[in-house]
């Protein structure tokens, strides 16, 4: 039951997403087939068995859950004319977020966030469409994806050394806080193996962060 509560509290069922976005199932399916709308973050397969005077009755149902940020993504899709424009929107929003984070001191040496950013964003787009980031970020949107990726790389680079200088501890605190702001809580059965556990909870404990 904890899993079901988590999904209902942090995601929209497909039916809710369509209603809030004001689009029909056919239009939504067309977006997914065109590879511009992410797949479900979670799919729940439910098997029901009912016992009564009339005997036993069995039912099965599938429920799809999507990141809540996809309401705005679907509205943005309606303003674009083709898949290239939609990818360009994703790329621009991702790029702008990295630029803004760089301007306030979130930097790393990893080529993916520097000269290789364009190629990296192409790979990120594939994970976005596969539904990966609808699961592991709070909104599932390009801004949270960029925050999560840059913060994760920052944390890994800063923690290569066991003994950190005070200035590095301050940078680490900011990177962990950034990741915390963008990262999802993860489903109960995933938490111990999640990036949140490895890069937020464990790092805070190891380096005595807030």
N, C-alpha and C positions, 0 to 999 in steps of 0.2 A: 504493500500500500504506500510506502514511503516513495517509491519510484513514481507511482501514478500521481501522488500529490506534487512531487517535484515537477513533473511534466506539465500538469495543469496550472501550476503557479508561475512557471517561467517561460512557457511557450504557448503558442496558439495551435489549436487543432486546425486542420485544413479548412474545415467548415467555417470556423471563426475568422481565419485569415481571409478567406474569400469574401465573407460578409463585411468585414472591416475595410477591405480594400475596394469593395464595390465592383468586383469582377466575377464573371461566371466560371464554371468549371472548365468549359471548352477553351476559353481564352487563357486560363491558367495553364492548362495542359499544353497548349500551343507554345507558351513561353518556355515551359520545361523542355519540350521537344526541340525547341530552337536553341537550347543550352544557354539561356540568358536568365533563367530563374532557378535558384538552387533546389536540389532535392531536399527531402525531409531531413530534419536534424535527427529525429528518432521515429521509428515505426514500431508501434506496439501491436502485437498479435494477441488477441484475447480469445480464450476458449471458455465458453459458459456451459454449465451443466445444471439443469433444473430438475428436481424430483418432486412429484406430486401424486395425487390419487390416479391421475391419468398416465402415469409412467415417467420415464426419463426423457428429457428434451435437451438436445445439444445445439449450440450455436457457436459460430466463430466470427470474429470481426477484426479488421485491421484499422488502426487509427494512426494518422500521420500528424506529427508535431513539428512546427516551424518556429524559428526565432521571431520574436515580436517585432524586430526591426524590419522584417520583410513587408510589413504593411507599407512603409514608405518606399521600399525598393519597388514594389509593384506599381505604385503610383508614378515613380520615376520611369518605369518601363513604358508607360503609355505616352510619355513625352518624347520617346526616341523613335527613329524611323527604321533602324536595322541593327543587327547584332554588333557591327563594328562600333556604332555610336554608343551602344550600351557598354561594351568593353572599354571604350575610351572614357566614359563616365566613371567607371570603376577605377581605371588607371589614374585619372586626374585626382579623384578624391583620395586615393592611396598616396600618390605623390605629394599632394598638398599637406597631408597629415605628417608624412615623414619630414617635409621641409619645416613645418611648424615645430615639430619635436626637436629637430636639429637646432633650430633658432633659440631654444630655451635650454640647450645643453645636453640633450639626449643623443649621444653619438656612439659609434662603434667603428671598428676597423674592418669588419666583415664586408667583403666585396658585394654581397647581395644587397646591402643597404647603401652602397656607394656607386661605383661604376657599373655594377651589374644589376642595378635596381630595375631597369626595364625588363630584363629577362626574368628576374625574380617575380615581378608583378604578373607576368604571363603565367608562371607556375602557380601563383597565389589564386589567380582567376579560376584555374582548374579545380583547386581545392574548394574554392567558394561555391562553384557550381555543383560539386559533388556533395555539398551539404556539411562538409567538415567544420567550417567556421560558424555555421549556425548552431553547432553543438558546443564549441569551446570558447566562443566569445559571447559577451552579453547581448549584443544587438545583431550580430551576424553581418554587420555592414562594413564597408571598406575602412572606415576610420578606426573601428575597434580592431580590425584585422591588422592594420599597420601598427597600432599601438602595441598589440600583443607580440607581434613579430620582433619589432625593434627592442622592446623591453626584454624579451626572452634572450635575444642575442647579447644585449648589454650585460645582463645578469651572468650569463655563461662566461663572457670575457672577463668580467670583474672578479669572478670567483675561481679563476684558474690558480690564483695564489691563495695560500692559507692565511697569511698575515697581511692584512690590508692597512694602508695608511688612512688617517682620518678622512681625508678628502675622498678616497675611494669608498669608504663606508657611507659617506653622504651621497655619493653617486649611486651606490647600490640601493640605499634606502629609497631614493627617488625612482629608480628603475623598478623595484619591487612594488612600490605604490602604483606606478603606472600600469604594470601588469595586472595588479589587483583590480584596477578600475575597468579594465577591458575584458578580463577573463571571466568565464562563467563559473558557477559553483560545481558543475558536473553532476551527473546522476549519482545517487548513493553508491552503486556498485562499481563506479569508475574512479571514485575520488582518490583512493590510495595510489593508483597508478597514473594519475593525471599530472599535467604540467603545473597545475595549481599547487599540488602537493610538493612536487619536486622543486619548483622555482619560486614559490611564495612561502608556504608553510615551513618547509625544511630550511630554506635560506634565512628566514626570519629567526628561526630557532638557533641555527648554527652561528650566525653573526650577531645575535642578540639585538635584532632590529625591532622597531615598534610594530 
